[in-house]
Structures are given as C-alpha cells and as structure tokens.
C-alpha cells in the first residue's frame, strides 16, 4: 500500500508514464502476494507447507523490489532486469 501511494504521490511528475506504470505493477503484485500468503496461512494443508509460502514470499520480494529499483535507476542496476522474471517464476511455483 505504501509503495503504491508513494508512486502515485511522491513519484508523479518525476517518472515518465511507462516507469510509473511499472512502479504500480510492482506495488500491485506486492499486495497480491500478501493476499496469497494470507490465504495460504489459512489453509490447513498449505499453512505448514515447506515450499508454497516461502516461494511466494521470496518471489514477491525479488519481483517487486527489482522493478522498484529498476524504475528508479535502470542504468546503474541493469543486471536486475533478468532477475525479475525469476521472482515471477518463484511466485507462480508457490
């Protein structure tokens, strides 16, 4: 929620529309990951699962944070570009 609000208010006018859209995508996925982790924690079979929760949490962290960093400074952190899909794959696997 904070990342989305920061993008809407703090970064408006500082980023081009494409960068702002990427920021909002990362913020939305962070929220969806929180909802998914909550749902998994309520399920009796998956609450203690060794893979699902950690994969969603780690994948969400890698996916969203790499987009946040790339949005703010793509030239300096270009190496994060190929890492973003790995975070997405981990979320899907979870």
Buried (B, 14 or more C-beta within 10 A) or exposed (E): EEBBEBBEEEBEEEBEEEBBEBBBBBBEBBBBBBEBBEEBEEEEEBEEEEEBBEBBBBBBBBBBBBBBBBBBEEEEBEEBEEBBEBBBBBBEEB
